[in-house]
Amino acid sequence: MPIINVKMTHEDGGATKEQKEQLAKKLTNSFVEVFGRGEKTCVVTIDEISTDNYAIGGKTITNVRRGN
């Protein structure tokens, strides 16, 4: 069973339920189109990561966004 995992930062309240459903649907449709497998075989997971738990260059994204 294929699993498509999306990781994104949780900012400005995060993605809405509707946005997540739309993303999952479009990713599933793309998978079906490319691989020719049924949509019921495709699992999509969405992980939203706090900007405090994600860092670049030793600085959390929270601090990068603030200019610190």
Buried (B, 14 or more C-beta within 10 A) or exposed (E): EEEBEBEBBBBEEBBEEEEBEEBBEEBBEEBBEEEEEEEEEBEBEBEEEEBEEBEEEEEBBBBBEEEE
